[in-house]
Amino acid sequence: MINTHPGKPWWRDGAILTAVVFLAVTGFFLWAEHRAHLFGALPYLLLLLCPLMHLFMHGGHGHGHRHGRTRRGPDAGEQS
């Protein structure tokens, strides 16, 4: 956290406390006045989330990252 004066907690600093209160009030009024807009865009945001999750969440599966390695194991089609 930001500590402008040694030994003084950040919530006792007037400038930081003013900024936190300002952001809280601004967030409340944005929520109260624009809630209908946010809920109206929610279905589109969910539809946009599907391809984004597909692109970013398949990184750990190793799709296309074999680089010449052979697959070994019981499901690799090897016969004993």
PyMOL Python script that loads the backbone (N, CA, C, O; Angstrom):
from pymol import cmd

cmd.read_pdbstr("""\
ATOM      1  N   MET A   1       0.826  -1.182   0.000  1.00  0.00           N
ATOM      2  CA  MET A   1       0.000   0.000   0.000  1.00  0.00           C
ATOM      3  C   MET A   1       0.871   1.246   0.000  1.00  0.00           C
ATOM      4  O   MET A   1       2.074   1.200   0.257  1.00  0.00           O
ATOM      5  N   ILE A   2       0.232   2.328  -0.291  1.00  0.00           N
ATOM      6  CA  ILE A   2       0.936   3.603  -0.324  1.00  0.00           C
ATOM      7  C   ILE A   2       1.042   4.145   1.094  1.00  0.00           C
ATOM      8  O   ILE A   2       0.047   4.224   1.814  1.00  0.00           O
ATOM      9  N   ASN A   3       2.225   4.510   1.482  1.00  0.00           N
ATOM     10  CA  ASN A   3       2.447   5.086   2.799  1.00  0.00           C
ATOM     11  C   ASN A   3       3.265   6.346   2.609  1.00  0.00           C
ATOM     12  O   ASN A   3       4.472   6.284   2.379  1.00  0.00           O
ATOM     13  N   THR A   4       2.600   7.498   2.708  1.00  0.00           N
ATOM     14  CA  THR A   4       3.294   8.754   2.435  1.00  0.00           C
ATOM     15  C   THR A   4       4.157   9.204   3.599  1.00  0.00           C
ATOM     16  O   THR A   4       5.178   9.860   3.390  1.00  0.00           O
ATOM     17  N   HIS A   5       3.766   8.866   4.822  1.00  0.00           N
ATOM     18  CA  HIS A   5       4.533   9.249   6.007  1.00  0.00           C
ATOM     19  C   HIS A   5       4.888   7.992   6.789  1.00  0.00           C
ATOM     20  O   HIS A   5       4.011   7.182   7.090  1.00  0.00           O
ATOM     21  N   PRO A   6       6.156   7.821   7.118  1.00  0.00           N
ATOM     22  CA  PRO A   6       6.520   6.647   7.908  1.00  0.00           C
ATOM     23  C   PRO A   6       5.808   6.646   9.259  1.00  0.00           C
ATOM     24  O   PRO A   6       5.759   7.666   9.946  1.00  0.00           O
ATOM     25  N   GLY A   7       5.259   5.494   9.630  1.00  0.00           N
ATOM     26  CA  GLY A   7       4.573   5.364  10.896  1.00  0.00           C
ATOM     27  C   GLY A   7       3.110   5.774  10.860  1.00  0.00           C
ATOM     28  O   GLY A   7       2.404   5.607  11.855  1.00  0.00           O
ATOM     29  N   LYS A   8       2.640   6.303   9.747  1.00  0.00           N
ATOM     30  CA  LYS A   8       1.247   6.732   9.620  1.00  0.00           C
ATOM     31  C   LYS A   8       0.528   5.788   8.665  1.00  0.00           C
ATOM     32  O   LYS A   8       0.981   5.627   7.531  1.00  0.00           O
ATOM     33  N   PRO A   9      -0.593   5.143   9.079  1.00  0.00           N
ATOM     34  CA  PRO A   9      -1.301   4.234   8.181  1.00  0.00           C
ATOM     35  C   PRO A   9      -1.907   4.973   6.984  1.00  0.00           C
ATOM     36  O   PRO A   9      -2.192   6.169   7.056  1.00  0.00           O
ATOM     37  N   TRP A  10      -2.094   4.251   5.905  1.00  0.00           N
ATOM     38  CA  TRP A  10      -2.547   4.890   4.658  1.00  0.00           C
ATOM     39  C   TRP A  10      -3.952   5.447   4.783  1.00  0.00           C
ATOM     40  O   TRP A  10      -4.286   6.411   4.094  1.00  0.00           O
ATOM     41  N   TRP A  11      -4.798   4.866   5.650  1.00  0.00           N
ATOM     42  CA  TRP A  11      -6.173   5.350   5.743  1.00  0.00           C
ATOM     43  C   TRP A  11      -6.278   6.657   6.542  1.00  0.00           C
ATOM     44  O   TRP A  11      -7.340   7.278   6.587  1.00  0.00           O
ATOM     45  N   ARG A  12      -5.191   7.061   7.159  1.00  0.00           N
ATOM     46  CA  ARG A  12      -5.178   8.332   7.893  1.00  0.00           C
ATOM     47  C   ARG A  12      -4.646   9.474   7.027  1.00  0.00           C
ATOM     48  O   ARG A  12      -4.662  10.626   7.461  1.00  0.00           O
ATOM     49  N   ASP A  13      -4.183   9.183   5.832  1.00  0.00           N
ATOM     50  CA  ASP A  13      -3.695  10.208   4.922  1.00  0.00           C
ATOM     51  C   ASP A  13      -4.902  10.839   4.228  1.00  0.00           C
ATOM     52  O   ASP A  13      -5.708  10.127   3.630  1.00  0.00           O
ATOM     53  N   GLY A  14      -5.035  12.143   4.300  1.00  0.00           N
ATOM     54  CA  GLY A  14      -6.198  12.845   3.777  1.00  0.00           C
ATOM     55  C   GLY A  14      -6.379  12.699   2.278  1.00  0.00           C
ATOM     56  O   GLY A  14      -7.507  12.531   1.814  1.00  0.00           O
ATOM     57  N   ALA A  15      -5.299  12.757   1.507  1.00  0.00           N
ATOM     58  CA  ALA A  15      -5.411  12.680   0.054  1.00  0.00           C
ATOM     59  C   ALA A  15      -5.871  11.292  -0.394  1.00  0.00           C
ATOM     60  O   ALA A  15      -6.707  11.175  -1.290  1.00  0.00           O
ATOM     61  N   ILE A  16      -5.340  10.262   0.212  1.00  0.00           N
ATOM     62  CA  ILE A  16      -5.721   8.900  -0.170  1.00  0.00           C
ATOM     63  C   ILE A  16      -7.145   8.608   0.275  1.00  0.00           C
ATOM     64  O   ILE A  16      -7.908   7.996  -0.473  1.00  0.00           O
ATOM     65  N   LEU A  17      -7.515   9.026   1.462  1.00  0.00           N
ATOM     66  CA  LEU A  17      -8.880   8.832   1.939  1.00  0.00           C
ATOM     67  C   LEU A  17      -9.875   9.575   1.050  1.00  0.00           C
ATOM     68  O   LEU A  17     -10.951   9.052   0.759  1.00  0.00           O
ATOM     69  N   THR A  18      -9.533  10.775   0.621  1.00  0.00           N
ATOM     70  CA  THR A  18     -10.396  11.534  -0.290  1.00  0.00           C
ATOM     71  C   THR A  18     -10.552  10.804  -1.618  1.00  0.00           C
ATOM     72  O   THR A  18     -11.657  10.740  -2.157  1.00  0.00           O
ATOM     73  N   ALA A  19      -9.479  10.261  -2.149  1.00  0.00           N
ATOM     74  CA  ALA A  19      -9.547   9.535  -3.419  1.00  0.00           C
ATOM     75  C   ALA A  19     -10.397   8.278  -3.285  1.00  0.00           C
ATOM     76  O   ALA A  19     -11.171   7.967  -4.191  1.00  0.00           O
ATOM     77  N   VAL A  20     -10.275   7.550  -2.182  1.00  0.00           N
ATOM     78  CA  VAL A  20     -11.061   6.335  -1.973  1.00  0.00           C
ATOM     79  C   VAL A  20     -12.547   6.668  -1.873  1.00  0.00           C
ATOM     80  O   VAL A  20     -13.378   5.980  -2.465  1.00  0.00           O
ATOM     81  N   VAL A  21     -12.885   7.720  -1.126  1.00  0.00           N
ATOM     82  CA  VAL A  21     -14.284   8.130  -1.000  1.00  0.00           C
ATOM     83  C   VAL A  21     -14.820   8.591  -2.351  1.00  0.00           C
ATOM     84  O   VAL A  21     -15.946   8.249  -2.714  1.00  0.00           O
ATOM     85  N   PHE A  22     -14.042   9.351  -3.094  1.00  0.00           N
ATOM     86  CA  PHE A  22     -14.466   9.814  -4.420  1.00  0.00           C
ATOM     87  C   PHE A  22     -14.729   8.636  -5.347  1.00  0.00           C
ATOM     88  O   PHE A  22     -15.736   8.624  -6.055  1.00  0.00           O
ATOM     89  N   LEU A  23     -13.847   7.651  -5.356  1.00  0.00           N
ATOM     90  CA  LEU A  23     -14.042   6.477  -6.208  1.00  0.00           C
ATOM     91  C   LEU A  23     -15.259   5.664  -5.780  1.00  0.00           C
ATOM     92  O   LEU A  23     -15.968   5.121  -6.627  1.00  0.00           O
ATOM     93  N   ALA A  24     -15.505   5.576  -4.483  1.00  0.00           N
ATOM     94  CA  ALA A  24     -16.676   4.840  -4.008  1.00  0.00           C
ATOM     95  C   ALA A  24     -17.972   5.537  -4.420  1.00  0.00           C
ATOM     96  O   ALA A  24     -18.910   4.883  -4.874  1.00  0.00           O
ATOM     97  N   VAL A  25     -18.026   6.851  -4.266  1.00  0.00           N
ATOM     98  CA  VAL A  25     -19.223   7.603  -4.654  1.00  0.00           C
ATOM     99  C   VAL A  25     -19.419   7.541  -6.167  1.00  0.00           C
ATOM    100  O   VAL A  25     -20.542   7.357  -6.637  1.00  0.00           O
ATOM    101  N   THR A  26     -18.356   7.691  -6.919  1.00  0.00           N
ATOM    102  CA  THR A  26     -18.448   7.607  -8.384  1.00  0.00           C
ATOM    103  C   THR A  26     -18.921   6.221  -8.812  1.00  0.00           C
ATOM    104  O   THR A  26     -19.771   6.105  -9.695  1.00  0.00           O
ATOM    105  N   GLY A  27     -18.390   5.188  -8.208  1.00  0.00           N
ATOM    106  CA  GLY A  27     -18.824   3.827  -8.532  1.00  0.00           C
ATOM    107  C   GLY A  27     -20.284   3.597  -8.206  1.00  0.00           C
ATOM    108  O   GLY A  27     -20.993   2.935  -8.964  1.00  0.00           O
ATOM    109  N   PHE A  28     -20.744   4.138  -7.080  1.00  0.00           N
ATOM    110  CA  PHE A  28     -22.153   3.993  -6.717  1.00  0.00           C
ATOM    111  C   PHE A  28     -23.053   4.663  -7.753  1.00  0.00           C
ATOM    112  O   PHE A  28     -24.032   4.065  -8.200  1.00  0.00           O
ATOM    113  N   PHE A  29     -22.731   5.895  -8.137  1.00  0.00           N
ATOM    114  CA  PHE A  29     -23.581   6.597  -9.094  1.00  0.00           C
ATOM    115  C   PHE A  29     -23.514   5.975 -10.479  1.00  0.00           C
ATOM    116  O   PHE A  29     -24.520   5.949 -11.188  1.00  0.00           O
ATOM    117  N   LEU A  30     -22.360   5.478 -10.878  1.00  0.00           N
ATOM    118  CA  LEU A  30     -22.285   4.769 -12.168  1.00  0.00           C
ATOM    119  C   LEU A  30     -23.164   3.526 -12.137  1.00  0.00           C
ATOM    120  O   LEU A  30     -23.867   3.240 -13.106  1.00  0.00           O
ATOM    121  N   TRP A  31     -23.130   2.790 -11.039  1.00  0.00           N
ATOM    122  CA  TRP A  31     -23.960   1.597 -10.908  1.00  0.00           C
ATOM    123  C   TRP A  31     -25.444   1.970 -10.901  1.00  0.00           C
ATOM    124  O   TRP A  31     -26.248   1.334 -11.582  1.00  0.00           O
ATOM    125  N   ALA A  32     -25.802   2.991 -10.139  1.00  0.00           N
ATOM    126  CA  ALA A  32     -27.210   3.354  -9.986  1.00  0.00           C
ATOM    127  C   ALA A  32     -27.799   3.913 -11.290  1.00  0.00           C
ATOM    128  O   ALA A  32     -28.947   3.615 -11.622  1.00  0.00           O
ATOM    129  N   GLU A  33     -27.044   4.699 -12.012  1.00  0.00           N
ATOM    130  CA  GLU A  33     -27.572   5.359 -13.207  1.00  0.00           C
ATOM    131  C   GLU A  33     -27.434   4.527 -14.475  1.00  0.00           C
ATOM    132  O   GLU A  33     -28.210   4.711 -15.413  1.00  0.00           O
ATOM    133  N   HIS A  34     -26.485   3.634 -14.524  1.00  0.00           N
ATOM    134  CA  HIS A  34     -26.219   2.908 -15.766  1.00  0.00           C
ATOM    135  C   HIS A  34     -26.428   1.407 -15.625  1.00  0.00           C
ATOM    136  O   HIS A  34     -25.922   0.634 -16.438  1.00  0.00           O
ATOM    137  N   ARG A  35     -27.161   0.990 -14.611  1.00  0.00           N
ATOM    138  CA  ARG A  35     -27.413  -0.433 -14.392  1.00  0.00           C
ATOM    139  C   ARG A  35     -28.146  -1.060 -15.582  1.00  0.00           C
ATOM    140  O   ARG A  35     -27.832  -2.183 -15.976  1.00  0.00           O
ATOM    141  N   ALA A  36     -29.113  -0.351 -16.154  1.00  0.00           N
ATOM    142  CA  ALA A  36     -29.881  -0.888 -17.287  1.00  0.00           C
ATOM    143  C   ALA A  36     -28.972  -1.107 -18.492  1.00  0.00           C
ATOM    144  O   ALA A  36     -29.128  -2.087 -19.221  1.00  0.00           O
ATOM    145  N   HIS A  37     -28.031  -0.206 -18.702  1.00  0.00           N
ATOM    146  CA  HIS A  37     -27.089  -0.369 -19.817  1.00  0.00           C
ATOM    147  C   HIS A  37     -26.193  -1.586 -19.599  1.00  0.00           C
ATOM    148  O   HIS A  37     -25.917  -2.338 -20.533  1.00  0.00           O
ATOM    149  N   LEU A  38     -25.743  -1.772 -18.363  1.00  0.00           N
ATOM    150  CA  LEU A  38     -24.881  -2.918 -18.065  1.00  0.00           C
ATOM    151  C   LEU A  38     -25.626  -4.229 -18.252  1.00  0.00           C
ATOM    152  O   LEU A  38     -25.094  -5.169 -18.844  1.00  0.00           O
ATOM    153  N   PHE A  39     -26.861  -4.299 -17.748  1.00  0.00           N
ATOM    154  CA  PHE A  39     -27.632  -5.533 -17.889  1.00  0.00           C
ATOM    155  C   PHE A  39     -28.031  -5.768 -19.339  1.00  0.00           C
ATOM    156  O   PHE A  39     -28.171  -6.919 -19.752  1.00  0.00           O
ATOM    157  N   GLY A  40     -28.217  -4.713 -20.120  1.00  0.00           N
ATOM    158  CA  GLY A  40     -28.544  -4.862 -21.536  1.00  0.00           C
ATOM    159  C   GLY A  40     -27.376  -5.412 -22.342  1.00  0.00           C
ATOM    160  O   GLY A  40     -27.575  -6.122 -23.328  1.00  0.00           O
ATOM    161  N   ALA A  41     -26.162  -5.084 -21.923  1.00  0.00           N
ATOM    162  CA  ALA A  41     -24.976  -5.553 -22.637  1.00  0.00           C
ATOM    163  C   ALA A  41     -24.492  -6.911 -22.146  1.00  0.00           C
ATOM    164  O   ALA A  41     -23.607  -7.506 -22.762  1.00  0.00           O
ATOM    165  N   LEU A  42     -25.052  -7.408 -21.053  1.00  0.00           N
ATOM    166  CA  LEU A  42     -24.582  -8.660 -20.469  1.00  0.00           C
ATOM    167  C   LEU A  42     -24.655  -9.856 -21.414  1.00  0.00           C
ATOM    168  O   LEU A  42     -23.687 -10.614 -21.468  1.00  0.00           O
ATOM    169  N   PRO A  43     -25.743 -10.077 -22.168  1.00  0.00           N
ATOM    170  CA  PRO A  43     -25.746 -11.222 -23.097  1.00  0.00           C
ATOM    171  C   PRO A  43     -24.647 -11.139 -24.150  1.00  0.00           C
ATOM    172  O   PRO A  43     -24.053 -12.151 -24.522  1.00  0.00           O
ATOM    173  N   TYR A  44     -24.382  -9.929 -24.625  1.00  0.00           N
ATOM    174  CA  TYR A  44     -23.320  -9.772 -25.620  1.00  0.00           C
ATOM    175  C   TYR A  44     -21.943 -10.000 -25.011  1.00  0.00           C
ATOM    176  O   TYR A  44     -21.057 -10.549 -25.666  1.00  0.00           O
ATOM    177  N   LEU A  45     -21.761  -9.586 -23.774  1.00  0.00           N
ATOM    178  CA  LEU A  45     -20.490  -9.827 -23.099  1.00  0.00           C
ATOM    179  C   LEU A  45     -20.264 -11.319 -22.858  1.00  0.00           C
ATOM    180  O   LEU A  45     -19.136 -11.801 -22.959  1.00  0.00           O
ATOM    181  N   LEU A  46     -21.322 -12.042 -22.544  1.00  0.00           N
ATOM    182  CA  LEU A  46     -21.194 -13.493 -22.374  1.00  0.00           C
ATOM    183  C   LEU A  46     -20.850 -14.175 -23.694  1.00  0.00           C
ATOM    184  O   LEU A  46     -20.039 -15.101 -23.727  1.00  0.00           O
ATOM    185  N   LEU A  47     -21.468 -13.713 -24.783  1.00  0.00           N
ATOM    186  CA  LEU A  47     -21.133 -14.282 -26.092  1.00  0.00           C
ATOM    187  C   LEU A  47     -19.702 -13.959 -26.491  1.00  0.00           C
ATOM    188  O   LEU A  47     -19.035 -14.786 -27.113  1.00  0.00           O
ATOM    189  N   LEU A  48     -19.221 -12.777 -26.145  1.00  0.00           N
ATOM    190  CA  LEU A  48     -17.841 -12.409 -26.436  1.00  0.00           C
ATOM    191  C   LEU A  48     -16.871 -13.200 -25.566  1.00  0.00           C
ATOM    192  O   LEU A  48     -15.742 -13.473 -25.971  1.00  0.00           O
ATOM    193  N   LEU A  49     -17.311 -13.557 -24.390  1.00  0.00           N
ATOM    194  CA  LEU A  49     -16.445 -14.294 -23.468  1.00  0.00           C
ATOM    195  C   LEU A  49     -16.136 -15.705 -23.970  1.00  0.00           C
ATOM    196  O   LEU A  49     -15.062 -16.233 -23.685  1.00  0.00           O
ATOM    197  N   CYS A  50     -17.054 -16.320 -24.709  1.00  0.00           N
ATOM    198  CA  CYS A  50     -16.849 -17.696 -25.180  1.00  0.00           C
ATOM    199  C   CYS A  50     -15.610 -17.830 -26.079  1.00  0.00           C
ATOM    200  O   CYS A  50     -14.748 -18.659 -25.783  1.00  0.00           O
ATOM    201  N   PRO A  51     -15.484 -17.050 -27.167  1.00  0.00           N
ATOM    202  CA  PRO A  51     -14.268 -17.209 -27.979  1.00  0.00           C
ATOM    203  C   PRO A  51     -13.004 -16.758 -27.252  1.00  0.00           C
ATOM    204  O   PRO A  51     -11.929 -17.310 -27.485  1.00  0.00           O
ATOM    205  N   LEU A  52     -13.120 -15.770 -26.384  1.00  0.00           N
ATOM    206  CA  LEU A  52     -11.941 -15.340 -25.642  1.00  0.00           C
ATOM    207  C   LEU A  52     -11.458 -16.431 -24.691  1.00  0.00           C
ATOM    208  O   LEU A  52     -10.255 -16.660 -24.564  1.00  0.00           O
ATOM    209  N   MET A  53     -12.389 -17.101 -24.027  1.00  0.00           N
ATOM    210  CA  MET A  53     -11.998 -18.209 -23.162  1.00  0.00           C
ATOM    211  C   MET A  53     -11.399 -19.338 -23.985  1.00  0.00           C
ATOM    212  O   MET A  53     -10.446 -19.981 -23.546  1.00  0.00           O
ATOM    213  N   HIS A  54     -11.939 -19.588 -25.165  1.00  0.00           N
ATOM    214  CA  HIS A  54     -11.401 -20.637 -26.015  1.00  0.00           C
ATOM    215  C   HIS A  54      -9.965 -20.318 -26.421  1.00  0.00           C
ATOM    216  O   HIS A  54      -9.109 -21.203 -26.429  1.00  0.00           O
ATOM    217  N   LEU A  55      -9.701 -19.064 -26.755  1.00  0.00           N
ATOM    218  CA  LEU A  55      -8.348 -18.684 -27.172  1.00  0.00           C
ATOM    219  C   LEU A  55      -7.350 -18.737 -26.021  1.00  0.00           C
ATOM    220  O   LEU A  55      -6.243 -19.251 -26.180  1.00  0.00           O
ATOM    221  N   PHE A  56      -7.736 -18.213 -24.874  1.00  0.00           N
ATOM    222  CA  PHE A  56      -6.772 -18.056 -23.795  1.00  0.00           C
ATOM    223  C   PHE A  56      -6.693 -19.240 -22.849  1.00  0.00           C
ATOM    224  O   PHE A  56      -5.690 -19.386 -22.150  1.00  0.00           O
ATOM    225  N   MET A  57      -7.693 -20.079 -22.798  1.00  0.00           N
ATOM    226  CA  MET A  57      -7.680 -21.151 -21.815  1.00  0.00           C
ATOM    227  C   MET A  57      -7.207 -22.481 -22.387  1.00  0.00           C
ATOM    228  O   MET A  57      -7.092 -23.454 -21.642  1.00  0.00           O
ATOM    229  N   HIS A  58      -6.933 -22.552 -23.667  1.00  0.00           N
ATOM    230  CA  HIS A  58      -6.414 -23.780 -24.239  1.00  0.00           C
ATOM    231  C   HIS A  58      -4.888 -23.827 -24.216  1.00  0.00           C
ATOM    232  O   HIS A  58      -4.310 -24.772 -24.754  1.00  0.00           O
ATOM    233  N   GLY A  59      -4.235 -22.876 -23.633  1.00  0.00           N
ATOM    234  CA  GLY A  59      -2.783 -22.840 -23.601  1.00  0.00           C
ATOM    235  C   GLY A  59      -2.163 -23.974 -22.812  1.00  0.00           C
ATOM    236  O   GLY A  59      -1.057 -24.406 -23.137  1.00  0.00           O
ATOM    237  N   GLY A  60      -2.829 -24.467 -21.798  1.00  0.00           N
ATOM    238  CA  GLY A  60      -2.270 -25.510 -20.961  1.00  0.00           C
ATOM    239  C   GLY A  60      -2.480 -26.913 -21.480  1.00  0.00           C
ATOM    240  O   GLY A  60      -1.984 -27.865 -20.878  1.00  0.00           O
ATOM    241  N   HIS A  61      -3.206 -27.077 -22.588  1.00  0.00           N
ATOM    242  CA  HIS A  61      -3.493 -28.410 -23.092  1.00  0.00           C
ATOM    243  C   HIS A  61      -2.409 -28.939 -24.022  1.00  0.00           C
ATOM    244  O   HIS A  61      -2.393 -30.134 -24.317  1.00  0.00           O
ATOM    245  N   GLY A  62      -1.524 -28.103 -24.482  1.00  0.00           N
ATOM    246  CA  GLY A  62      -0.458 -28.554 -25.358  1.00  0.00           C
ATOM    247  C   GLY A  62      -0.889 -28.777 -26.789  1.00  0.00           C
ATOM    248  O   GLY A  62      -0.276 -29.584 -27.489  1.00  0.00           O
ATOM    249  N   HIS A  63      -1.908 -28.102 -27.245  1.00  0.00           N
ATOM    250  CA  HIS A  63      -2.360 -28.240 -28.622  1.00  0.00           C
ATOM    251  C   HIS A  63      -1.308 -27.669 -29.564  1.00  0.00           C
ATOM    252  O   HIS A  63      -0.996 -26.479 -29.509  1.00  0.00           O
ATOM    253  N   GLY A  64      -0.774 -28.502 -30.410  1.00  0.00           N
ATOM    254  CA  GLY A  64       0.181 -28.049 -31.408  1.00  0.00           C
ATOM    255  C   GLY A  64       1.559 -27.760 -30.870  1.00  0.00           C
ATOM    256  O   GLY A  64       2.331 -27.070 -31.536  1.00  0.00           O
ATOM    257  N   HIS A  65       1.905 -28.247 -29.711  1.00  0.00           N
ATOM    258  CA  HIS A  65       3.206 -27.952 -29.117  1.00  0.00           C
ATOM    259  C   HIS A  65       4.057 -29.210 -28.969  1.00  0.00           C
ATOM    260  O   HIS A  65       4.798 -29.346 -27.996  1.00  0.00           O
ATOM    261  N   ARG A  66       3.957 -30.110 -29.911  1.00  0.00           N
ATOM    262  CA  ARG A  66       4.721 -31.366 -29.779  1.00  0.00           C
ATOM    263  C   ARG A  66       6.132 -31.219 -30.299  1.00  0.00           C
ATOM    264  O   ARG A  66       7.056 -31.768 -29.700  1.00  0.00           O
ATOM    265  N   HIS A  67       6.336 -30.510 -31.376  1.00  0.00           N
ATOM    266  CA  HIS A  67       7.653 -30.243 -31.944  1.00  0.00           C
ATOM    267  C   HIS A  67       8.473 -31.513 -32.138  1.00  0.00           C
ATOM    268  O   HIS A  67       9.626 -31.587 -31.713  1.00  0.00           O
ATOM    269  N   GLY A  68       7.880 -32.501 -32.777  1.00  0.00           N
ATOM    270  CA  GLY A  68       8.611 -33.705 -33.121  1.00  0.00           C
ATOM    271  C   GLY A  68       8.690 -34.748 -32.033  1.00  0.00           C
ATOM    272  O   GLY A  68       9.302 -35.794 -32.248  1.00  0.00           O
ATOM    273  N   ARG A  69       8.112 -34.521 -30.898  1.00  0.00           N
ATOM    274  CA  ARG A  69       8.133 -35.523 -29.841  1.00  0.00           C
ATOM    275  C   ARG A  69       7.152 -36.635 -30.169  1.00  0.00           C
ATOM    276  O   ARG A  69       6.096 -36.404 -30.758  1.00  0.00           O
ATOM    277  N   THR A  70       7.519 -37.833 -29.778  1.00  0.00           N
ATOM    278  CA  THR A  70       6.609 -38.957 -29.980  1.00  0.00           C
ATOM    279  C   THR A  70       5.822 -39.171 -28.709  1.00  0.00           C
ATOM    280  O   THR A  70       6.313 -38.927 -27.607  1.00  0.00           O
ATOM    281  N   ARG A  71       4.625 -39.619 -28.871  1.00  0.00           N
ATOM    282  CA  ARG A  71       3.753 -39.848 -27.739  1.00  0.00           C
ATOM    283  C   ARG A  71       3.935 -41.268 -27.234  1.00  0.00           C
ATOM    284  O   ARG A  71       3.896 -42.222 -28.011  1.00  0.00           O
ATOM    285  N   ARG A  72       4.129 -41.404 -25.954  1.00  0.00           N
ATOM    286  CA  ARG A  72       4.323 -42.731 -25.375  1.00  0.00           C
ATOM    287  C   ARG A  72       3.278 -42.951 -24.297  1.00  0.00           C
ATOM    288  O   ARG A  72       2.853 -42.016 -23.620  1.00  0.00           O
ATOM    289  N   GLY A  73       2.887 -44.160 -24.155  1.00  0.00           N
ATOM    290  CA  GLY A  73       1.924 -44.505 -23.116  1.00  0.00           C
ATOM    291  C   GLY A  73       0.940 -45.540 -23.626  1.00  0.00           C
ATOM    292  O   GLY A  73       1.014 -45.951 -24.784  1.00  0.00           O
ATOM    293  N   PRO A  74       0.025 -45.962 -22.777  1.00  0.00           N
ATOM    294  CA  PRO A  74      -0.895 -47.031 -23.155  1.00  0.00           C
ATOM    295  C   PRO A  74      -1.895 -46.611 -24.236  1.00  0.00           C
ATOM    296  O   PRO A  74      -2.400 -47.469 -24.959  1.00  0.00           O
ATOM    297  N   ASP A  75      -2.189 -45.329 -24.365  1.00  0.00           N
ATOM    298  CA  ASP A  75      -3.151 -44.900 -25.371  1.00  0.00           C
ATOM    299  C   ASP A  75      -2.502 -44.419 -26.666  1.00  0.00           C
ATOM    300  O   ASP A  75      -3.183 -43.877 -27.536  1.00  0.00           O
ATOM    301  N   ALA A  76      -1.202 -44.610 -26.797  1.00  0.00           N
ATOM    302  CA  ALA A  76      -0.490 -44.137 -27.982  1.00  0.00           C
ATOM    303  C   ALA A  76      -0.541 -45.119 -29.138  1.00  0.00           C
ATOM    304  O   ALA A  76       0.044 -44.852 -30.187  1.00  0.00           O
ATOM    305  N   GLY A  77      -1.214 -46.231 -28.980  1.00  0.00           N
ATOM    306  CA  GLY A  77      -1.319 -47.189 -30.057  1.00  0.00           C
ATOM    307  C   GLY A  77      -0.167 -48.184 -30.130  1.00  0.00           C
ATOM    308  O   GLY A  77      -0.021 -48.887 -31.130  1.00  0.00           O
ATOM    309  N   GLU A  78       0.642 -48.251 -29.096  1.00  0.00           N
ATOM    310  CA  GLU A  78       1.762 -49.186 -29.085  1.00  0.00           C
ATOM    311  C   GLU A  78       1.240 -50.572 -28.685  1.00  0.00           C
ATOM    312  O   GLU A  78       0.352 -50.703 -27.843  1.00  0.00           O
ATOM    313  N   GLN A  79       1.814 -51.588 -29.308  1.00  0.00           N
ATOM    314  CA  GLN A  79       1.446 -52.952 -28.955  1.00  0.00           C
ATOM    315  C   GLN A  79       2.615 -53.622 -28.260  1.00  0.00           C
ATOM    316  O   GLN A  79       3.766 -53.477 -28.670  1.00  0.00           O
ATOM    317  N   SER A  80       2.304 -54.358 -27.199  1.00  0.00           N
ATOM    318  CA  SER A  80       3.353 -55.052 -26.452  1.00  0.00           C
ATOM    319  C   SER A  80       3.518 -56.458 -26.945  1.00  0.00           C
ATOM    320  O   SER A  80       4.358 -57.197 -26.432  1.00  0.00           O
TER     321      SER A  80
END
""", "prot")
cmd.dss("prot")
cmd.show_as("cartoon", "prot")
cmd.util.cbc("prot")
cmd.orient("prot")
